[in-house]
Amino acid sequence: MKEYYPPLGCRDALRLDFNENTLACSPKVREVLGRISAGDLTRYPEREPVEAIVAQYLGLDAAELALTNGVDEAIHVLFEAFLEEGDELLLPVPTYTMYEVYASATAARVVPVLAGDDLRFPFEQLLAAITPKTKIIAIANPNSPSGTVATREQLLEIARRAPHTVVLVDEAYFHFYGETILDQVGKIPNLIVSRTFSKAYGLAGLRIGLLAGPVELMRWIRRVLSPYSVNSVALACLPAAIEDETYLNWYAGEVKAARAEFEVALDAAGVHRWASSANFILTRIGPRHAEFVRQMSAAGVLVRDRSSDPGIDGCVRITIGTREQMLQAATALNETLAALRA
Ligand SMILES: Cc1ncc(COP(=O)(O)O)c(C=O)c1O
């Protein structure tokens, strides 16, 4: 297993490198944080009551949902629960790095399915790659770093064609897209959906995610999941976060408006990009991608080099923040490109 170090370091700049909320969480969450006492922190966290609240909010039974320490733990636990020697994990690539990282901690084999140049979801190729050994198919929808999506029909067809597998649909970026398959949880026996509170909700630092799936599969997941992995501060804040839909909708709307404006800026600058349904855009900068990232950082804007991902040589992913922040990003982009082209 390779060691994985996210390129965090000094991030005292405009953070367009990790697809976070670039502003803040809901003020309602801040109020809850202010009320947490020293005594509260002496207790072990109790997650079942909050799981019941979140399940009800999402229209699920409590037994169909598990809160996790971010979706990263959800992926880790899912893979630990189901992947054994001789199994295959089917992965459309390029995609979220941590699927491969956690798979490498198991004895299973990763079977990558490469998207074409348009980075569209490789639906037919994925169906063709399903074998009796396929145990999990992990699909980020929208996908990162491409921002492209699989349709509901495609996801349903995959689940139908691979009844012996667990199909994970990772909806980390759901709020910037709007389409979901969560309503099928419990109806399709091999479908599991993950959601995070790290992106639109602005709670990446609290580490909260969830897995939703049929009770039968969730029983296996609960066997592996640590009982205290979601901390009490996160659990205290979560009800306020889901209640404040006004803030969530405002932030998602702001990002979508900023995304449309930044697309125009990229097009005007002659930068190739892929259409995105998430809070980031993948751009093709070309051979000078590393210099581009360095110069953007020097101009106060952090962006993420994805050039070493499969099939996207020379590409850089830019998180979308607020319209004001993206004006700053567009200025830095134009200056950086001018310097590189000079
Ligand atoms: C597709 C996808 N899934 C999951 C995650 C991680 O989410 P969390 O912060 O909840 O661990 C990310 C983060 O970038 C992601 O891009």
The ligand as an ORCA input file, in Angstrom:
! r2SCAN-3c Opt
* xyz 0 1
  C     -16.090     11.988     -4.920
  C     -15.677     12.268     -3.522
  N     -16.081     11.469     -2.542
  C     -15.742     11.692     -1.260
  C     -14.909     12.744     -0.915
  C     -14.468     12.915      0.510
  O     -15.472     13.386      1.305
  P     -15.271     13.537      2.869
  O     -14.673     14.870      3.140
  O     -16.664     13.395      3.391
  O     -14.388     12.423      3.338
  C     -14.469     13.610     -1.895
  C     -13.594     14.748     -1.520
  O     -12.975     15.413     -2.276
  C     -14.841     13.359     -3.228
  O     -14.386     14.147     -4.226
*
